[in-house]
Amino acid sequence: MKCDCDNCEIKSIFYATIKESEVEEYCKSRIEKEVKTGELVIRQGDYIDDFIYLKEGLVKLYRDTPHGQQIISLGKPLDFVSLLSVFGSDKYSYSVSAIKDSTICILSIHEIRQLIHENGDFALKLISTLNKASERILFDYLDLSQKRLNGRVASVLLYFADVFGMNKYDLPITRKEIAQLVGMSIENVIRAISEFRRDNILNVYGKRIEIVDKKMLSRIRELN
């Protein structure tokens, strides 16, 4: 199978650090898999055998705790959804499931680890990518934690508008999952969305969201 995806970061790392003929060998071993909404991509506690890259779709990264599910982050196309665990443990410390029909690319983690041992340039670029992914999750968490409720919910709604490239979309996660993501109760999330609707910032039809006043929603995100 060819590595012919535009903007594929792992492909760019390969081409920047190893010979083109070797890149093609890794591409031939790549597996592309379709994942349906709700299907697990990674299960917390499973042994790590794969290096997984999200080609299309949306996923959520979460941990199962004694107090319920804790959403860590959302993953969009071109994200390395397995990167947070692959070098720190032999088992996944979190789960990943599709919140929208998705396509993932799978490489052997053993081949990636061998390449890290043999190629310092590849290792440095991959570590840099890991750091960026970790920093994004940390900064997103800190940013959300410093906002009031309405600002947190506005951030999530604008995130999906950015991912889908439109102001009208079907919300791919439930109100409960929004609450888990922003660290608030489901009642408060429902209240915030109702206030946005009352103030003519949103139109809401079940899971269908239409952002009517994006400028105001952005102000709430930034100032709340």
Secondary structure by P-SEA (a helix, b strand, c coil): ccccccccaaaaaaaacccaaaaaaaaaabbbbbbccccccccccccccccccccbbbbbbbbbcccccccccccccccccccccccccccccbbbbbcccbbbbbccaaaaaaaaaccaaaaaaaaaaaaaaaaaaaaaaaaaaaccaaaaaaaaaaaaaaaaccccccccccaaaaaaaacccaaaaaaaaaaaaaaccccccccccccccaaaaaaaaacc
